[in-house]
Amino acid sequence: MASAWWWPTVIGGLTVLVAGMVWWLVAQLRRTGLSSIEVPTPGAGGLRLRVGARALEEALENRTVVLPQVERAGVRLVRAPRHPQLRGAVRLRPGGDPAALVEHFEDGPRADACGSLRLAALPADLRIRVLQAAPAEPRHGRGRRGRRGRRQSRVE
């Protein structure tokens, strides 16, 4: 009776291990987002041209980051390959103008993507976050690190 706990523990451990492996396998097989986008090729019968979705996402991110007042940008393509949709998250510097960003995004990266992919429309869901200006002085007299964390430089 002293070792009656052994088999239930082994079975429970193996159950947890198998459940973890199944979860990992499902996560690997589940596809998130698009892998490629089909580009129409008028006049070329039977030719199918596909563009890697990640390459297009990186190009859109790079074009969005260089827009005025943008600090960070992330873009994902979602939905079906024939009807892609953009999902973007953009962080603006303090004092940034969201309306100007939307206008620059529509005329720049999004218009270029529509032209390159020969799409009539490329719906976009753009989430914009404007950062607040950093306070001039720390809230607390000693800052985050306190007195011990400060480093003093010596001039000799």
C-alpha positions as CSV (number, residue, x, y, z in Angstrom):
1,M,0.0,0.0,0.0
2,A,3.0,2.3,0.4
3,S,3.4,2.6,-3.4
4,A,-0.3,2.8,-4.3
5,W,0.2,6.4,-5.5
6,W,2.8,5.4,-8.2
7,W,0.5,4.2,-11.1
8,P,-2.0,7.1,-10.9
9,T,0.9,9.6,-10.9
10,V,2.5,8.0,-13.9
11,I,-0.9,7.8,-15.8
12,G,-1.7,11.4,-14.9
13,G,1.8,12.6,-16.0
14,L,1.5,10.8,-19.3
15,T,-2.0,12.2,-19.8
16,V,-0.6,15.7,-19.3
17,L,2.3,15.0,-21.7
18,V,0.0,13.6,-24.4
19,A,-2.4,16.6,-24.0
20,G,0.5,19.0,-24.4
21,M,1.7,17.2,-27.5
22,V,-1.7,17.3,-29.1
23,W,-2.0,21.0,-28.2
24,W,1.4,21.7,-29.8
25,L,0.4,19.7,-33.0
26,V,-2.9,21.6,-33.4
27,A,-1.0,24.9,-33.0
28,Q,1.4,23.9,-35.7
29,L,-1.2,22.8,-38.1
30,R,-3.6,25.8,-37.6
31,R,-3.0,28.5,-40.2
32,T,-3.2,32.1,-39.1
33,G,-3.5,34.7,-41.8
34,L,-2.7,34.2,-45.5
35,S,0.3,32.5,-46.9
36,S,0.1,34.0,-50.3
37,I,-2.1,36.2,-52.5
38,E,-3.1,35.5,-56.1
39,V,-2.4,38.3,-58.5
40,P,-4.6,38.5,-61.6
41,T,-2.7,38.2,-64.8
42,P,-4.9,39.4,-67.7
43,G,-3.9,38.3,-71.1
44,A,-1.7,35.5,-69.9
45,G,-4.0,32.4,-70.1
46,G,-3.4,29.8,-67.5
47,L,-0.6,31.7,-65.7
48,R,-1.0,32.0,-62.0
49,L,1.0,34.5,-60.1
50,R,1.2,34.4,-56.3
51,V,2.8,36.9,-53.9
52,G,4.0,35.8,-50.5
53,A,1.7,37.4,-47.9
54,R,4.6,38.0,-45.4
55,A,6.6,39.9,-48.1
56,L,3.6,42.1,-48.8
57,E,3.0,42.7,-45.0
58,E,6.7,43.7,-44.5
59,A,6.5,46.1,-47.5
60,L,3.4,47.7,-46.1
61,E,5.0,47.9,-42.6
62,N,8.1,49.5,-44.0
63,R,6.1,52.0,-46.1
64,T,3.9,52.9,-43.1
65,V,6.7,53.4,-40.6
66,V,8.2,56.1,-42.8
67,L,5.0,58.2,-42.7
68,P,5.1,61.4,-40.7
69,Q,4.8,61.0,-36.9
70,V,4.7,57.2,-37.0
71,E,6.7,55.4,-34.3
72,R,5.8,51.8,-35.0
73,A,3.5,49.9,-37.3
74,G,2.4,46.3,-37.8
75,V,0.3,45.0,-40.7
76,R,-1.3,41.6,-41.2
77,L,-3.3,40.2,-44.2
78,V,-6.4,38.2,-43.3
79,R,-9.4,36.5,-45.0
80,A,-9.4,34.7,-48.4
81,P,-6.5,34.9,-50.9
82,R,-8.8,36.4,-53.5
83,H,-10.3,38.9,-51.2
84,P,-7.5,40.0,-48.7
85,Q,-8.1,42.5,-46.0
86,L,-5.5,44.6,-44.1
87,R,-5.3,44.7,-40.3
88,G,-2.9,47.3,-39.0
89,A,-1.8,48.7,-35.7
90,V,0.1,52.0,-35.7
91,R,1.6,54.0,-32.9
92,L,1.9,57.7,-33.4
93,R,4.4,59.9,-31.6
94,P,3.0,62.3,-29.0
95,G,1.0,65.0,-30.7
96,G,0.5,62.9,-33.8
97,D,-2.6,63.5,-36.0
98,P,-4.6,60.3,-36.6
99,A,-6.6,61.9,-39.5
100,A,-3.4,62.9,-41.3
101,L,-2.1,59.4,-40.8
102,V,-5.2,57.8,-42.3
103,E,-5.0,60.2,-45.3
104,H,-1.3,59.4,-45.8
105,F,-1.9,55.6,-45.4
106,E,-4.8,55.7,-48.0
107,D,-2.7,57.6,-50.5
108,G,0.6,55.8,-49.9
109,P,1.0,52.2,-48.8
110,R,-2.6,51.1,-49.3
111,A,-2.9,52.6,-52.8
112,D,0.5,51.1,-53.8
113,A,-0.7,47.7,-52.6
114,C,-3.9,47.9,-54.5
115,G,-2.1,48.9,-57.7
116,S,0.6,46.2,-57.3
117,L,-1.9,43.5,-56.7
118,R,-4.4,44.8,-59.3
119,L,-7.2,44.8,-56.7
120,A,-10.2,47.0,-57.0
121,A,-10.4,47.4,-53.3
122,L,-8.3,46.4,-50.3
123,P,-10.4,46.9,-47.1
124,A,-8.4,47.9,-44.1
125,D,-8.9,47.9,-40.4
126,L,-6.3,50.4,-39.0
127,R,-6.0,50.8,-35.2
128,I,-4.2,53.9,-34.2
129,R,-2.7,54.7,-30.8
130,V,-1.3,58.1,-30.1
131,L,1.3,58.1,-27.4
132,Q,1.2,60.6,-24.6
133,A,4.1,63.0,-24.0
134,A,6.5,61.9,-21.3
135,P,6.2,64.0,-18.1
136,A,8.9,66.7,-17.7
137,E,9.8,65.4,-14.2
138,P,9.5,62.0,-12.6
139,R,6.3,61.6,-10.5
140,H,8.3,60.6,-7.5
141,G,11.3,62.6,-6.2
142,R,13.7,59.8,-6.6
143,G,12.6,58.3,-9.8
144,R,12.0,54.6,-10.4
145,R,15.3,53.2,-9.2
146,G,15.6,55.2,-6.0
147,R,18.8,56.6,-4.5
148,R,20.7,53.3,-4.6
149,G,20.2,52.8,-8.3
150,R,21.7,56.1,-9.3
151,R,25.1,56.1,-10.7
152,Q,27.4,59.0,-10.0
153,S,30.2,59.9,-12.3
154,R,33.5,61.2,-10.9
155,V,35.6,63.8,-12.6
156,E,39.1,63.7,-11.5
